[in-house]
């Protein structure tokens, strides 16, 4: 069966334009009726990282969610909107991100992911069970609505990574702790989650994305001007990499997909519908600054890590000491000492959750001289 990915140009968040772009992107794949039946309970899963206004470009834009929800209604489905944000109160997040208004306009229920269901995973050698939000398991159809963003832990957060939001909040922190600096292990877990959920369709908000040190305030909004859609999250992510000028092998989840035989990673076998991929390539997309090295004799690893590995660091001029980073930190290595943040780098696992949740963009990736030198040699 041919893997299809649709690409449609879309340059603004004016609702009528967004609706037409989303309608066309799904239409190229056969229309919303191909994916849902009348009466289906359809869960829309946007990226709602934290309580950020839409113009920050950190969360899936409400105009995209509204357009998808409207198409679901037209096809006879019953939409709901859900996620498990990294930190913050659900009602405040849905209000700030515009989801509350969207839900009211399309008649959708807002459903926080607060209860997990343990899913048996017999075909995996590593992850025998996965804890997935009950709301996700109970839905007849899941529509994945990611945002194109850089990510200081996983390089990019795209279609596959967005489904990590289907893990209930506290369990996400545990996964970060267990994965530590082993991004390959973490990426395999993300692929297992994707395989367990298998959204019926993914529609990507690529109108304005995030470049630099995303996925939160540390990144910078970047006009990309696209809506993408498809069934295969892996194939969509491969196409996005091509558009951004990024090697697909740089994305940990794509590398894991190749190793695990999940999804289509060969761009020659992906059928592009809509725009010519060469005509929508993004110029000068800025990647996140992050390097991790875990090698050498065990007794030397601490020193190698200090020499080669980037670390989170406070920008004191921006920090409001809100303590959200302290709450989210899986190994609990951040404290406030003398009115400034203090990091225990010996125990820091470089998961960069602190950067993700910082509302002020006050925690930055601090590269060492050796990490900059190493990156310059290989780039």
C-alpha positions in Angstrom: 0.0 0.0 0.0 1.4 3.4 -1.0 2.2 5.8 1.8 0.7 9.2 1.1 1.6 12.6 2.6 -0.2 15.8 1.5 1.5 19.2 1.5 -0.6 22.4 1.2 0.7 26.0 1.4 -0.9 28.1 4.2 0.6 31.4 5.3 -1.7 32.8 7.9 -4.0 31.8 10.8 -7.0 33.6 9.5 -9.7 30.9 10.1 -11.2 30.8 6.6 -7.7 30.3 5.1 -6.8 27.7 7.6 -10.0 25.8 7.1 -9.5 25.7 3.4 -5.9 24.6 3.7 -6.8 21.8 6.2 -9.9 20.8 4.1 -7.6 20.5 1.0 -4.9 18.6 2.8 -7.4 16.0 4.1 -9.2 16.1 0.8 -6.1 15.0 -1.1 -6.1 11.9 1.1 -9.7 11.1 0.4 -11.6 13.5 2.7 -12.4 13.2 6.4 -15.1 10.6 5.6 -12.3 8.2 4.8 -11.1 8.3 8.4 -14.2 8.5 10.5 -17.8 7.2 10.4 -20.9 8.9 11.6 -21.2 8.7 15.3 -17.5 8.1 16.0 -16.0 9.6 19.1 -13.1 11.5 17.7 -10.2 12.7 20.0 -8.2 15.6 18.7 -4.7 15.5 20.2 -2.9 18.9 19.7 0.4 19.9 21.2 -0.5 21.8 24.4 2.9 22.0 26.0 1.9 24.7 28.5 -0.2 27.8 29.0 1.0 29.9 26.0 -0.9 32.2 23.8 -1.2 31.1 20.1 1.1 33.8 18.8 4.0 32.3 20.7 3.8 29.3 18.2 4.6 26.9 21.0 1.2 25.1 20.9 -0.9 23.8 18.0 -2.8 26.9 16.8 -6.5 27.0 17.7 -7.5 27.8 14.1 -6.0 24.5 13.0 -7.8 22.6 15.8 -11.1 24.4 15.0 -10.8 23.6 11.3 -10.2 19.9 12.0 -13.0 19.7 14.5 -15.3 21.4 12.0 -14.5 18.8 9.4 -15.1 16.1 11.9 -18.5 17.5 12.7 -19.3 17.7 9.0 -18.4 14.1 8.6 -20.8 13.1 11.4 -18.1 12.6 14.1 -18.3 13.8 17.7 -15.0 15.7 18.5 -13.3 16.1 21.8 -9.9 17.9 22.5 -7.4 16.4 24.9 -3.7 16.3 26.0 -1.5 15.9 29.0 0.5 19.2 29.3 4.0 19.1 30.9 2.9 21.4 33.7 0.1 23.7 34.8 -3.6 23.6 35.4 -5.7 22.2 32.6 -8.3 24.9 32.6 -5.7 27.7 32.6 -3.9 26.0 29.7 -7.0 25.5 27.6 -8.0 29.1 28.1 -4.6 30.6 27.3 -4.0 28.4 24.2 -7.4 29.2 22.8 -8.7 25.6 23.1 -11.6 26.6 25.4 -13.0 28.9 22.8 -12.5 26.4 20.1 -14.3 23.7 22.1 -17.2 26.0 22.6 -17.4 26.9 18.9 -17.4 23.4 17.6 -19.3 21.8 20.5 -16.3 19.6 21.7 -15.6 18.4 25.2 -12.2 19.3 26.7 -10.7 16.2 28.2 -7.5 16.3 30.3 -5.5 13.0 30.3 -5.6 12.2 34.0 -6.2 8.4 34.2 -4.0 5.7 32.6 -4.7 2.3 31.2 -2.0 -0.3 31.1 -1.7 -1.7 27.6 0.0 -5.1 27.1 2.7 -4.9 24.4 3.6 -8.6 23.6 5.6 -7.8 20.5 8.2 -5.7 22.2 11.4 -7.1 23.8 11.8 -4.0 26.0 8.4 -2.4 26.8 6.1 -5.2 27.8 3.5 -2.7 29.0 2.7 0.9 28.2 0.6 3.3 30.2 -1.7 5.2 27.9 -4.4 7.7 28.9 -7.8 6.1 29.2 -9.4 8.8 27.1 -7.1 7.9 24.2 -7.9 4.2 24.5 -11.7 4.8 24.7 -11.8 7.0 21.5 -13.0 5.5 18.3 -10.7 7.7 16.3 -7.5 9.6 17.3 -6.5 12.6 15.2 -2.9 13.7 15.9 -2.3 17.5 15.6 1.4 18.2 16.1 3.3 21.4 15.7 6.6 21.7 13.8 9.2 22.6 16.5 12.8 22.0 17.5 13.4 20.1 20.7 16.6 20.3 22.8 16.3 16.7 23.8 15.0 15.0 20.6 16.2 17.5 18.0 12.7 17.9 16.5 9.2 17.3 18.0 6.9 16.3 15.2 4.2 13.7 14.5 5.6 10.7 16.5 6.8 12.8 19.5 3.5 14.6 19.8 1.9 11.3 20.9 4.1 11.3 24.1 1.3 13.6 25.3 -0.9 10.5 25.5 1.1 9.5 28.6 -0.4 11.0 31.7 1.7 13.7 33.3 3.6 12.1 36.2 4.4 9.0 34.1 6.1 11.2 31.5 8.6 12.4 34.2 9.3 8.8 35.1 10.0 8.0 31.5 12.4 10.9 31.3 14.2 9.6 34.4 14.4 6.1 33.1 15.6 7.1 29.7 18.2 9.6 31.1 20.7 10.6 28.5 20.0 7.5 26.4 18.0 9.1 23.6 17.9 5.9 21.5 16.1 4.1 24.3 13.7 7.0 24.8 13.0 7.2 21.0 12.2 3.4 20.9 9.7 4.0 23.7 8.1 6.9 21.7 7.9 4.5 18.7 6.1 1.9 20.8 3.6 4.5 22.0 3.0 5.5 18.4 2.5 1.8 17.4 0.1 1.3 20.3 -2.1 4.4 19.4 -1.8 4.5 15.6 -3.8 7.7 15.0 -6.2 7.5 12.1 -4.8 10.6 10.5 -2.1 13.2 11.5 -2.5 16.9 10.4 0.5 19.0 11.1 0.4 22.7 12.0 3.4 24.0 10.0 2.2 27.5 9.3 4.5 29.0 11.9 6.9 26.6 13.7 9.7 27.0 16.2 13.5 27.0 15.4 16.5 27.2 17.7 16.2 26.0 21.2 12.6 24.9 21.3 10.1 23.5 22.1 9.3 26.3 24.6 10.2 29.9 25.1 13.9 29.3 24.3 13.0 28.8 20.6 12.1 31.4 18.0 9.0 31.4 15.8 9.7 30.6 12.2 7.4 30.9 9.2 7.1 27.6 7.3 3.8 28.2 5.6 2.5 24.6 5.4 -0.2 22.2 6.5 0.8 18.5 6.1 -1.4 15.4 6.5 -1.1 11.6 6.3 -1.7 8.3 8.0 1.9 7.4 8.6 3.5 9.6 11.3 7.0 8.3 10.4 6.6 9.2 6.7 5.3 12.7 7.6 8.3 13.3 9.8 10.7 12.2 7.1 9.0 14.6 4.7 9.2 17.5 7.2 12.9 16.8 7.7 13.4 17.1 3.9 11.5 20.4 3.9 13.6 21.8 6.8 16.9 20.6 5.3 17.5 18.2 8.2 18.9 14.7 7.8 16.2 12.2 8.8 18.9 10.2 10.7 19.3 13.3 13.0 15.8 12.6 14.3 16.1 9.9 17.0 12.5 8.6 16.4 13.1 8.2 12.7 16.3 6.2 13.4 14.4 4.1 15.9 11.7 3.6 13.2 14.3 2.3 10.7 15.7 -0.1 13.3 12.3 -1.3 14.4 10.7 -1.5 10.9 7.9 0.8 11.8 6.5 3.2 9.2 8.0 4.3 5.9 11.4 6.0 6.1 12.4 5.8 2.4 11.4 9.1 0.8 11.3 7.5 -2.6 8.5 5.3 -1.5 6.3 8.1 -0.1 3.8 9.6 -2.5 3.6 13.4 -2.2 0.2 15.0 -2.9 -0.3 18.7 -3.4 2.8 20.9 -3.4 6.2 19.9 -4.9 8.5 19.3 -2.0 11.3 21.2 -3.7 9.1 24.3 -4.0 8.4 24.5 -0.3 11.9 23.9 1.2 12.7 26.1 4.1 15.9 28.2 3.9 18.2 28.6 6.9 16.3 26.6 9.5 18.1 26.9 12.8 18.6 23.6 14.7 18.7 23.3 18.5 22.1 23.6 20.2 22.5 20.3 22.0 25.2 17.6 22.2 25.3 14.5 24.4 28.2 12.1 24.8 28.2 9.0 27.0 31.3 7.0 26.3 34.6 5.9 27.8 35.5 4.1 31.0 32.9 4.5 33.8 35.3 6.3 36.1 36.0 8.9 33.4 32.4 9.5 32.3 31.7 12.3 34.7 34.7 14.3 33.4 33.9 13.4 29.7 30.3 14.5 30.3 31.5 17.9 31.8 33.8 18.4 28.9 31.5 17.5 26.0 27.9 17.7 27.1 25.7 20.8 26.9 23.8 21.6 30.1 20.8 23.7 31.2 21.7 27.1 32.7 19.8 30.0 34.1 19.7 33.4 32.4 19.2 35.3 35.7 18.0 38.4 33.9 14.9 36.6 32.6 14.3 34.2 35.6 11.3 35.0 37.8 11.9 32.1 40.2 8.5 30.6 39.4 10.0 27.2 40.4 8.2 25.3 37.6 11.6 23.9 36.6 12.0 22.5 40.1 8.6 20.9 40.0 9.1 19.2 36.6 12.7 18.0 37.1 12.6 14.2 37.1 15.8 13.6 39.2 15.1 16.7 41.4 18.5 18.4 40.8 17.4 22.0 40.8 17.2 24.3 43.8 17.0 28.0 44.6 20.1 29.2 46.5 20.7 32.9 47.2 17.8 33.9 44.9 19.1 32.1 41.9 18.8 28.6 40.4 21.4 26.0 41.3 21.9 22.8 39.2 23.5 19.6 40.4 25.1 18.7 37.1 26.6 15.4 38.5 23.0 14.1 38.8 21.5 16.0 35.9 20.3 13.6 33.2 20.1 16.2 30.5 16.5 15.6 29.8 15.9 19.4 29.4 12.4 19.3 30.8 13.3 22.5 32.6 13.8 24.3 29.3 10.5 22.9 28.0 8.4 24.3 30.8 10.2 27.6 31.6 7.6 30.4 30.9 10.2 33.1 30.6 12.7 31.3 28.3 15.2 31.8 31.2 16.8 28.4 31.0 19.1 28.0 28.1 21.3 25.3 26.6 24.9 26.1 27.6 27.4 24.5 25.2 30.9 23.7 26.4 33.9 24.6 24.3 34.4 21.0 23.4 30.7 20.5 22.4 30.9 23.5 20.1 34.2 22.2 18.6 32.8 18.8 18.1 29.6 20.1 16.5 31.6 22.4 14.1 33.7 19.4 13.0 30.7 17.3 12.0 28.4 20.0 10.6 
